[in-house]
């Protein structure tokens, strides 16, 4: 079974930008890690992977209020950064899901 690229830093741009509190970026990362964990177990079924992505994105949606409470928001930089990380994860594991489809449940 393939493990995720240890050299790739998920959400790096968000971590480098002081606008995004690290503890909240950690929560976003934890949701993406759930997708990675599924893929590392060898899951390749597109529907199963998309279901896990939908769960992760909905959980990230739920963080918006907490971002607001900390004078931050999931805005353009965050959207691009999350999308880029999801795209990298899918490419790394060879899962043929378009990034826009992968994060289809987003409301940010």
For each residue, the residues with C-beta under 8 A, 3 or more apart:
1: 40 41 42
2: 39 40 92 93
3: 6 40
4: 8 36 39 40 89 92 93
5: 8 88 92
6: 3
7:
8: 4 5 88 92
9: 12 15
10: 29 32 33 85
11: 14 15 25 28 29 32 81 82 85
12: 9 15 16 81
13: 16 17 77 80 81 84
14: 11 17 20 25 28 77 78 81 82
15: 9 11 12 20 22 25
16: 12 13
17: 13 14 20 77
18:
19: 72 77
20: 14 15 17 24 25 67 72 77 78
21: 24 25 67 70 72
22: 15 25 26
23: 26 27
24: 20 21 27 28 63 66 67 70 72
25: 11 14 15 20 21 22 28 29
26: 22 23 29 30
27: 23 24 30 31 63 66
28: 11 14 24 25 31 32 60 63 78 82
29: 10 11 25 26 32 33
30: 26 27 33 34
31: 27 28 34 35 55 56 57 59 60
32: 10 11 28 29 35 36 56 82 85 86 89
33: 10 29 30 36 37
34: 30 31 37 38 52 55 56
35: 31 32 38 39 49 52 53 56 86 89
36: 4 32 33 39 40 89
37: 33 34 40 41
38: 34 35 41 43 48 49 52
39: 2 4 35 36 42 43 49 89 93 95
40: 1 2 3 4 36 37
41: 1 37 38
42: 1 39
43: 38 39 48 49 52
44: 49 93 94 95
45: 48 49
46: 49 50 95 96 97
47: 50 51
48: 38 43 45 51 52
49: 35 38 39 43 44 45 46 52 53 90 95 97
50: 46 47 53 54 97 101 102
51: 47 48 54 55
52: 34 35 38 43 48 49 55 56
53: 35 49 50 56 57 86 97 102 103 105
54: 50 51 57 58 104 105
55: 31 34 51 52 58 59
56: 31 32 34 35 52 53 59 60
57: 31 53 54 60 61 103 104 105 106
58: 54 55 61 62 105
59: 31 55 56 62 63
60: 28 31 56 57 63 74 82 106 108
61: 57 58 64 105 106 107 108
62: 58 59 65
63: 24 27 28 59 60 66 67 74
64: 61 67 68 73 74 107 108
65: 62 68 69
66: 24 27 63 69 70
67: 20 21 24 63 64 70 72 73 74
68: 64 65 71 72 73
69: 65 66
70: 21 24 66 67
71: 68
72: 19 20 21 24 67 68
73: 64 67 68 78 108
74: 60 63 64 67 78 79 82 108
75: 78 79 108
76: 79 80
77: 13 14 17 19 20 80 81
78: 14 20 28 73 74 75 81 82 108
79: 74 75 76 82 83 106 108
80: 13 76 77 83 84
81: 11 12 13 14 77 78 84 85
82: 11 14 28 32 60 74 78 79 85 86 103
83: 79 80 86 87 99 103
84: 13 80 81 87 88
85: 10 11 32 81 82 88 89
86: 32 35 53 82 83 89 90 99 102 103
87: 83 84 90 91 99 102
88: 5 8 84 85 91 92
89: 4 32 35 36 39 85 86 92 93 95
90: 49 86 87 93 95 96 97 99 102
91: 87 88 94
92: 2 4 5 8 88 89
93: 2 4 39 44 89 90
94: 44 91
95: 39 44 46 49 89 90
96: 46 90
97: 46 49 50 53 90 101 102
98: 101 102
99: 83 86 87 90 102 103
100: 103 104
101: 50 97 98 104
102: 50 53 86 87 90 97 98 99
103: 53 57 82 83 86 99 100 106
104: 54 57 100 101
105: 53 54 57 58 61
106: 57 60 61 79 103
107: 61 64
108: 60 61 64 73 74 75 78 79
